[in-house]
Amino acid sequence: MILETERLTLAPLTIDDAPQIYPFLSDAEVMSNLDQEPIEDPDEVASRVAAQVDEMAAGDAVYWSIRHTVSGAYLGYCEFIDIDRRHQRAEIRFVIDRKGWGQGFGAEAVSALLAHAAGGGLKSLVASIHVGDNRAERLLEKLGFKAEGYLKGAVHRDGERRDRRLYGLRL
């Protein structure tokens, strides 16, 4: 399903999106608050995107590419993963390319996902972010998410253990 906002088009991820995803998944600053190191190999990104497309076909997740409606610029992607239809919940994640930071694209995209989730029968969402990712924390709080938990040392990245904060939203 394609989602549209005032400035953005969120379309289901396809294998053809891999070349647009590669530049920001290889950007150390964009990846600094994600669970993995920057990806230097475009083929690895293509494999990851192919696996995500397979997850969508199996009904286990939904991934969207985020593009600027007017210019067509690729701005990032967002997703619902760990979809639990029995309990009507999922985890929401989003990544915005550096060129889109500070322009409200993340909030606009996530707002569209929240409306889609509520209309699709989900009752609750969780978001898990690295402690210190202030942009993501502000965005989630602005959209009504509440801090609900803290995972000490949950991620091993750059030779250290990093903490994560869990946010929840009831729809």
N, C-alpha and C positions, 0 to 999 in steps of 0.2 A: 504494500500500500504506500502510495506517495503522500507525504505530508507537506503542506505548504503554509508558510507564514508570510508576513508582510515583505520580508527581504530574503527568505530562504526557501529552498526546496530540499526536502529530505526524501531521497529515493532509496529503495532497497539496494544494498551493496551487491555489486557484481564483480566477476573476475576482472573485467575491464577497468575497474577502479584502482587496481594495484599500483599502476604507475603514478597516479595522483596521490596515493597514500604514502608511497615511499619517501618523498622529500621530508615530510614531517616526522615519520617514524625513524628517520636517520638523523634528526636534529636533536642534539644532546639537551638543549634547553626545553624543547617540547616534551621530551621523554623523561625529564628530571623527576617528575612526580608520578611516573608510572612504574609498574612492577618489573620492567625489564630494561636492559641497556638499549641504547639506540641500535637499530638494525642497519648494518652496513651493506648487506647483500640484497639487491632488488629481487632476486629469485626467492629469498626467504620471505620477503613481504608477499610476493605472489602466492607462495605456498600457504601462508597464513590466511590470506584473503580467500583462497580456494577452500580451505578448511571451514572458514566462517560461512561461506555460501552453502557448504554441505550441512552445517549445523542448522541453517535456516530451512533447508529442504526437509530436514528431519523434524522440524518444529521445536528444536531445543533452544533457539535464540533468534533474535531479530536484529539485524544490523542495517543502519542507514548511512548513506553518504550525505554530507551536508554541502550544498552548493549555494552560492549567491544567485538569486533568481535572475537578476538583470545581467550580470557579467559572466555568469557560469563558473566563476572561480571556485575551485575546490577548497573548502574551509575546514573539513574535518569529518569525523564520523561519530555516531552515537549508537547505543545498543541497549537491548534488554537481554540479559543472560540469566542462566539459572532460573528459567521460567518454571514456576511451580503452579500448574493450573488447579491442582486440588486445593491448595491454600490461597490461590489467587494472588500470588506475589512474584516479584522478579527483582533482579539487581539492575540498576541503571548505571551506565558509564558513558563518558563523552570525552572527546579529544578535539580541541580546536587548534589549528595551525597558528603559529606565532603571528603571521600577518593579519589574523583576525582577532587577536587579543585586544581587550579594552573597547570593543565596539558593540558589545551586547549580543554577539552571535550565539554564545554558549547559552545564555538565559533564554533567548528566543527559541533555539533548537530544543532545549530541555522542556520548556513550556509546551511546545507542540507534542513532545513525547508524553508529558503528563496528561494532556487532554486525550491523546490516543489511548493511553493505558486505562484511564477511567472509562472511556467509551468501550473498551475491549474487555471489560470485566475484571481487570486487576483491582485489588483492594488495598495493596500496600507495596511500596518500593523501598529498597535499601540502596544506599550508595556508600562505597568504601573508598576513602581517600587517604593519601599519605598525610600524616600530621605535618603541618607547615605549608601545605598547598593552600595558601590564603585565598587565592582567586576562586578555587573550587569551593572552599568553605563558605565564602561570601555568597556565591551563586546559589548554593544549596539552601542556605538560610533565607535568602531573599525569596526563594520559591516555596518556603514553608517546611523544608526538611528540618528535623530536630536531631541534635547529637544524641545517640542512644547507646554508644558503646565505644570501647577503646581496646585495641588489640596490640599489646606490647610486643615488639620484635616480630611482627607478623610477616615482614618481607625482608629477604636477604638481597641487598642491592649495593653495588659499589663497595664490597668488602665489609659491609656493616649491616646490622639489623635495624630496620625502620619500623616505626609504629604507624598504625592506621586508626583512623576514627570512622566509626560507623554512623551513618545518618539514616533516618527513617522518615517515611511520609505515608500517612493513611489517606487514601483517596476517597 
